[in-house]
Amino acid sequence: MKPFFKSTSKLLVAATLVMGLGASSLMAEVKNKFTVSWTIYVGWMPWDYAQQKGIVDKWAKKYGIEIELVQVNDYIESINQYTNGKFDGCLMTNMDALTIPAAGGVDSTAVIMGDFSNGNDGIILKGKKSLADIKGQNVNLVELSVSHYLLARGLESIGMSERDVKVVNTSDADIVAAYSSADVTSLVTWNPQLSEIMSKKDANLVFDSSKIPGEIIDMLVVNSETLKDNPKLAKALTGAWFEVMALMKKGDTKALTFMAEASGTDLAGYKSQLNSTKMFYDASEAVEFADSDALPNTMKKVSEFSFEHGILGEGAPNAEFIGMEFPNGKTFGDPSNIKLRFTDTYVKMAAEGKL
């Protein structure tokens, strides 16, 4: 799995560098039908509810367009397909937005930062209760994912580095079963797998994403060329999103139960996962987060991690190779190679009641 994952990422980068301009050019047009890919995750279930209950359709019709949300069972595959031009938008984390489409040469824009992991990702040790006990251990996780990033940040917090452990690439589908193996002593994963492992004997949570708040962000990303020519797409999606956020904020049991069952848990289980997810129920909160100085600082850390692990693209000379653009004119990296943009335009419209 280890060489497969790495080579897949690098091949993807090489391929999309070649075809990125082509894909962007094909999408650079005014059109009225769009597709957005999504995968099951606690912070993305509102999109499923919005689609199934006609909320996406309602907002799409308001802007005279059609939007279809397409569920893809494999998370990385959904991003790969977006990067290759199959979808106009996709749900992904900030790190994956940088290391897959942006590193592949596809200019993308984070339209909605819906939440950040606030305990949904964690490091588990078997039979040990301190993160320092991880020294010298094999650590099972999805290599080059946000789990890998969390491990690096956790080690950094206690003055250690990846040189003090050995990373063992393990798919998210296999991570729960791996815990039962006698030779597996430490893991990093996300919910719902995290909760399932924590229910097992001798499992101790020694570090989680609440220690690095705001660094693992779950986002709706849209191809920048598509967005430029079709701002109605972002307006409709943002309107639909915050309509569902309003239901969740007031604790709508029917809506939450729908999301729980669709993600394979019950209402109590889903609420438990929400407790470790910082959802931006109010558009004003999302605006504040998008405009904060913390966001560029976070992306600088993510970019440095990605460069050190060789996933900023073939030939990237440093962590500033890929440029990023933030609200209020802030940037990081090469301004002539902007491939990832964070905008507050549409959430601000939602906050001001202008959608």
Disulfide bonds with the S-S distance in Angstrom:
none
